[in-house]
Amino acid sequence: MNNNFRKYTDNLAVTLENKNKAYGDSFTKSVDKYGLSVIGVRLSDKYNRIEHLITHHELKKNDESLEDTLLDMAGYAILGLKYLEEHENESN
């Protein structure tokens, strides 16, 4: 059976692994330090970036295209899910 989503999820997994190595798991450190609101803040930042790219017709900006930003947003959502699963027995 062909999974039409696999290329996206595989790319996301590689991207998350590489960024996690490069930034030293800064997402988890940030959530540990500042709380679960960090998840919303990171997703909100990406949403704002998407909105800006679309409304200013900058879909292929050099540093961060719409595609890159959508991938980042999906990545932060996955990091949030991972964090919640790894800390499910802790009271927040």
C-alpha positions as CSV (number, residue, x, y, z in Angstrom):
1,M,0.0,0.0,0.0
2,N,1.3,3.4,-1.0
3,N,1.4,6.0,1.8
4,N,1.2,9.5,0.3
5,F,2.3,11.1,3.6
6,R,5.5,9.1,4.1
7,K,7.8,11.4,2.2
8,Y,6.6,14.3,4.4
9,T,6.9,12.5,7.7
10,D,10.2,10.9,6.9
11,N,11.6,14.4,5.9
12,L,10.2,15.8,9.2
13,A,11.8,13.0,11.2
14,V,15.2,13.7,9.7
15,T,14.8,17.4,10.1
16,L,13.8,17.1,13.8
17,E,16.7,14.8,14.5
18,N,19.2,17.1,12.8
19,K,17.9,20.2,14.5
20,N,17.7,18.5,17.9
21,K,21.4,17.5,17.6
22,A,22.4,21.0,16.4
23,Y,20.5,22.9,19.1
24,G,21.0,20.5,22.0
25,D,17.3,19.7,22.6
26,S,16.6,23.4,23.3
27,F,12.8,22.8,23.0
28,T,12.7,20.4,26.0
29,K,15.0,22.7,28.0
30,S,12.7,25.7,27.2
31,V,9.5,23.8,28.2
32,D,11.2,22.5,31.4
33,K,12.2,26.1,32.3
34,Y,9.2,28.1,31.2
35,G,6.3,25.6,31.1
36,L,3.9,24.2,28.6
37,S,3.2,27.7,27.2
38,V,6.4,27.4,25.2
39,I,4.7,25.0,22.9
40,G,2.0,27.6,22.1
41,V,4.5,30.3,21.7
42,R,6.6,28.4,19.2
43,L,3.6,27.4,17.2
44,S,2.3,30.9,17.4
45,D,5.6,32.3,16.1
46,K,5.4,29.9,13.1
47,Y,1.8,30.8,12.4
48,N,2.6,34.5,12.4
49,R,5.5,33.7,10.0
50,I,3.1,31.8,7.7
51,E,0.6,34.6,7.8
52,H,3.3,37.1,6.9
53,L,4.7,35.1,4.0
54,I,1.2,34.7,2.5
55,T,0.0,38.2,3.0
56,H,3.2,39.7,1.7
57,H,3.5,37.3,-1.2
58,E,6.9,36.1,0.0
59,L,6.3,32.4,-0.4
60,K,9.8,31.6,-1.6
61,K,11.8,33.8,0.8
62,N,15.5,32.7,0.9
63,D,15.9,31.8,4.6
64,E,12.5,30.5,5.3
65,S,10.0,29.6,2.6
66,L,6.4,28.8,3.3
67,E,7.3,25.1,3.0
68,D,10.1,25.4,5.5
69,T,7.8,27.2,7.9
70,L,5.1,24.6,7.6
71,L,7.7,21.9,8.3
72,D,8.9,23.8,11.3
73,M,5.3,24.1,12.6
74,A,4.7,20.4,12.2
75,G,8.0,19.8,13.9
76,Y,7.1,21.9,16.9
77,A,3.7,20.1,17.2
78,I,5.6,16.7,17.2
79,L,8.1,18.0,19.8
80,G,5.1,19.1,21.9
81,L,3.5,15.7,21.6
82,K,6.9,14.0,22.5
83,Y,7.3,16.3,25.5
84,L,3.8,15.5,26.8
85,E,4.3,11.8,26.4
86,E,7.7,11.8,28.1
87,H,6.4,13.9,31.0
88,E,2.8,12.4,31.3
89,N,3.4,11.3,34.9
90,E,4.6,14.6,36.1
91,S,2.3,17.2,37.5
92,N,2.5,20.6,35.8
